């Protein structure tokens, strides 16, 4: 992946939407509500795991 593309995800007003809209990464799943929902859920699980670490 091009470094500028990756950086663009993080400076976007909505990084998850930018990430999940990338057709090179996601192909036909790109920019779908389902993919965005699943990625948000995964982020929530990681955040919960980090919060509960000893």
C-alpha positions as CSV (number, residue, x, y, z in Angstrom):
1,X,0.0,0.0,0.0
2,X,1.1,3.5,-0.8
3,X,2.2,5.3,2.4
4,X,0.3,8.4,1.4
5,X,-2.9,6.4,1.0
6,X,-2.5,4.9,4.4
7,X,-1.7,8.3,6.0
8,X,-4.8,9.7,4.3
9,X,-7.0,7.2,6.3
10,X,-5.8,8.7,9.5
11,X,-6.2,12.4,8.6
12,X,-9.6,11.8,7.2
13,X,-12.6,13.3,9.1
14,X,-13.9,9.7,9.3
15,X,-10.9,7.3,9.2
16,X,-13.0,4.1,9.3
17,X,-15.1,5.2,6.4
18,X,-12.0,6.2,4.4
19,X,-10.4,2.8,5.3
20,X,-13.4,0.8,4.4
21,X,-14.0,2.7,1.1
22,X,-10.6,1.7,-0.3
23,X,-11.4,-0.6,-3.3
24,X,-7.8,-1.9,-3.5
25,X,-8.1,-3.3,0.0
26,X,-11.8,-4.4,0.0
27,X,-12.8,-4.9,-3.6
28,X,-16.6,-5.3,-4.0
29,X,-17.0,-5.0,-0.2
30,X,-15.6,-1.4,-0.2
31,X,-17.9,1.4,0.9
32,X,-20.6,-0.9,2.1
33,X,-22.4,-0.3,5.4
34,X,-21.9,-3.9,6.4
35,X,-18.1,-3.7,6.2
36,X,-18.0,-0.4,8.0
37,X,-20.2,-1.9,10.8
38,X,-18.0,-4.9,11.2
39,X,-14.8,-2.8,11.3
40,X,-16.4,-0.5,14.0
41,X,-17.4,-3.7,16.0
42,X,-13.8,-5.0,15.7
43,X,-12.4,-1.6,17.0
44,X,-14.9,-1.8,19.9
45,X,-13.6,-5.3,20.8
46,X,-10.0,-4.2,20.7
47,X,-10.8,-1.1,22.8
48,X,-12.6,-3.2,25.4
49,X,-9.6,-5.7,25.5
50,X,-7.2,-2.8,25.9
51,X,-9.3,-1.3,28.7
52,X,-9.4,-4.6,30.6
53,X,-5.8,-5.5,30.4
54,X,-4.0,-5.8,33.8
